[in-house]
Amino acid sequence: MPGQRWQPRSAPRVTQEAARCAEVKMAARVSVAGGGRMLDRLRKWYYNAAGFNKLGLMRDDTLNEDDDVKEALKRLPEHLYNERVFRIKRALDLSLKHQILPKDQWVKYEEDHHYLEPYLKEVIRERHEREAWNKK
């Protein structure tokens, strides 16, 4: 409204009821954080719904091969690299035949370890370090 000045409101008082409500909300957050089983079930469901495990692939086999991933692949030990190549070739063959592996050969969520992650983290850390050094 014209002619009226804006005035700040006084700070609201915290009543006992509001304090109890805040305690209940905090308790609810704790119980949600403790509900990791539901989150784990959701992760397993999504892992199986993605479908790459039905072709025998692991999560790290499906990463987009940018410069960092290519460098991390160069640093993989030979046996890990050979296993990765085998899984990718087998998945390509199955995909061309429009088939999937028998259920007992699917990669399970619990068996899928992130074999490329330590090498990838190291490559990214080195790249950030190099970029910081070049800024100086």
C-alpha positions in Angstrom: 0.0 0.0 0.0 1.4 3.4 -0.9 2.6 5.6 1.9 3.2 2.8 4.4 6.7 1.9 5.5 7.9 -1.6 5.9 8.6 -2.5 9.4 10.4 -5.7 10.5 8.3 -8.1 12.6 9.4 -8.8 16.1 11.0 -12.2 16.5 8.4 -14.9 17.3 8.5 -16.4 20.7 9.3 -20.1 21.0 6.5 -21.7 22.9 6.7 -25.1 24.6 4.5 -26.5 22.0 6.9 -25.3 19.2 9.9 -26.7 21.1 8.2 -30.1 21.4 7.3 -30.0 17.7 11.0 -29.3 16.9 12.0 -32.3 19.1 9.6 -34.6 17.3 10.9 -33.5 13.9 14.5 -34.1 15.1 13.5 -37.6 16.4 11.8 -38.3 13.0 15.0 -37.4 11.2 17.0 -39.8 13.3 14.5 -42.6 12.6 14.7 -41.9 8.9 18.5 -41.9 9.0 18.3 -45.3 10.8 16.0 -46.6 8.1 18.9 -47.6 5.8 17.4 -50.9 5.1 14.7 -49.2 2.9 17.3 -47.2 1.1 19.4 -50.4 0.6 16.3 -52.2 -0.9 15.8 -49.3 -3.2 19.4 -49.4 -4.4 19.2 -53.1 -5.0 15.9 -52.7 -6.9 17.4 -49.9 -9.1 20.6 -52.0 -9.7 18.5 -54.9 -11.0 16.2 -52.6 -13.0 19.1 -51.0 -14.8 19.7 -54.4 -16.5 23.5 -54.2 -17.1 24.0 -56.9 -14.4 21.9 -59.3 -16.5 24.5 -59.0 -19.2 27.3 -59.7 -16.7 28.5 -56.2 -16.4 29.5 -54.3 -13.3 28.7 -50.7 -12.5 32.2 -49.5 -13.4 32.0 -51.2 -16.8 29.2 -48.9 -17.8 31.0 -45.6 -17.0 31.2 -43.1 -19.9 34.8 -43.1 -21.1 36.0 -39.5 -20.7 39.6 -38.5 -20.4 39.7 -39.3 -16.6 38.2 -42.8 -17.1 40.6 -43.6 -20.0 43.5 -42.6 -17.8 42.2 -44.7 -14.9 41.8 -47.7 -17.2 45.5 -47.4 -18.3 46.4 -47.7 -14.6 44.4 -50.8 -13.9 46.3 -54.0 -13.2 46.4 -56.3 -16.2 44.1 -59.0 -14.7 41.4 -56.4 -13.8 41.6 -54.9 -17.3 41.3 -58.3 -18.9 38.3 -59.2 -16.8 36.6 -55.9 -17.8 37.3 -56.5 -21.5 35.9 -60.0 -21.2 32.7 -58.7 -19.5 32.2 -56.0 -22.1 32.7 -58.4 -25.1 30.4 -61.0 -23.6 27.7 -58.3 -23.0 28.1 -57.0 -26.6 27.7 -60.6 -27.9 24.6 -61.2 -25.7 23.1 -57.9 -26.8 23.6 -58.7 -30.5 21.8 -62.0 -29.9 19.0 -60.4 -27.9 19.8 -62.7 -24.9 20.7 -62.3 -21.3 22.8 -64.5 -19.0 21.1 -67.3 -16.9 20.0 -65.8 -13.6 22.7 -67.7 -11.6 25.4 -65.8 -13.6 23.9 -62.3 -13.1 26.2 -59.9 -11.2 24.6 -59.4 -7.8 24.5 -56.1 -6.0 26.6 -57.4 -3.2 29.2 -58.8 -5.6 29.6 -55.6 -7.6 32.7 -53.9 -6.3 33.9 -50.5 -7.7 37.2 -51.8 -9.0 37.9 -48.6 -11.0 36.9 -46.1 -8.3 40.3 -45.8 -6.5 42.2 -45.3 -9.8 39.6 -42.8 -11.0 39.7 -40.8 -7.7 43.5 -40.6 -8.0 43.3 -39.4 -11.6 40.8 -36.7 -10.7 42.8 -35.6 -7.7 45.9 -35.3 -9.9 44.0 -33.3 -12.5 42.7 -30.9 -9.9 46.2 -30.6 -8.5 47.6 -29.9 -12.0 44.9 -27.3 -12.7 45.6 -25.5 -9.4 49.3 -25.5 -10.2 48.7 -24.1 -13.6 46.6 -21.2 -12.2 49.6 -20.0 -10.1 
